[in-house]
C-alpha cells in the first residue's frame, strides 16, 4: 500500500511540476489558442449538438498523438550537447525559474495531455451513448449529452489549436539553434 501511495504521489508531483512550468491556469486562460478553440467550438456547434461528435475525435486524435510523441522525442534529441547545456538548467545565481528546455518540454507535454484528455472524453462519451426509457431521464441525459459534447468537441479543437503552439515551440528552439550555430562560427 505504501508503494502505491508513493507512485500516486510521484505522478501528482511530476504533473504539478509540468503545470507550474506551463504557467498554470493563468497561462491557459491567457492563451490565444485557448481563446480560438472556444470561438471554434461556438462556430461548430452543429457538429457537437446533434451528431455523434466523438467519432471525429476518435478518428483524428490517435494519429495526432503518435505524431506528437514522435515530435517530442525528436525535440529531446535535437542539437548537440553544448547547445542543450545552454538551454537547459540555470547558471549559478541565475533567478530564471525554469529553463527554456523545460519550458518547451512543458509545451509538448501540455499538447500530449490535452490530446489524451480529448481522446478519453470521446471514448467515454461513445460508451455512455444509449437511449433512456424514461422521458424525464432522457431529457436529463440529453442535457448532459449537450454539455458533454461541447466539452468534448472543445477538447478536440483545443488539441488542434495547441498543435500550432507546439509547432511554435519547436520553431523557437530551431531559431535558438540557428543563433547558436551563427554565434559559434564567429
Residue pairs with C-beta under 8 A, 6 or more apart in sequence:
18 106
18 109
18 110
18 113
20 98
21 98
21 102
21 103
21 105
21 106
22 28
22 106
22 107
22 109
22 110
28 34
31 165
33 158
33 161
33 162
33 164
33 165
34 158
34 161
36 161
37 154
37 157
37 158
37 160
37 161
38 154
40 157
40 161
41 48
41 150
41 153
41 154
41 157
44 153
44 157
45 150
47 53
47 56
47 153
48 149
48 150
48 152
48 153
49 146
49 149
52 126
52 129
53 122
53 125
53 149
53 152
53 153
53 156
54 121
54 122
54 123
54 125
54 126
54 129
54 152
55 126
56 153
56 156
57 118
57 119
57 121
57 122
57 152
57 153
57 155
57 156
58 119
58 122
58 123
58 126
60 156
60 160
61 115
61 118
61 119
61 122
61 156
61 159
62 119
64 115
64 159
64 160
64 163
65 112
65 115
65 116
65 119
68 108
68 111
68 112
68 115
68 163
68 166
69 112
71 108
71 166
71 170
72 105
72 108
72 109
72 112
75 104
75 105
75 108
75 170
75 173
76 105
78 173
78 177
79 87
79 173
79 177
79 180
83 176
83 177
83 180
84 101
86 180
87 99
87 100
87 101
87 173
87 176
88 99
88 100
88 101
88 102
89 99
89 101
90 96
90 99
98 106
100 173
100 176
103 169
104 169
104 170
104 172
104 173
107 165
107 166
107 169
108 166
108 169
110 162
110 165
111 159
111 162
111 163
111 165
111 166
114 155
114 158
114 159
114 162
115 159
117 155
118 152
118 155
118 156
118 158
118 159
121 148
121 151
121 152
121 155
122 152
122 156
125 148
125 149
125 152
128 148
129 145
131 138
132 138
132 141
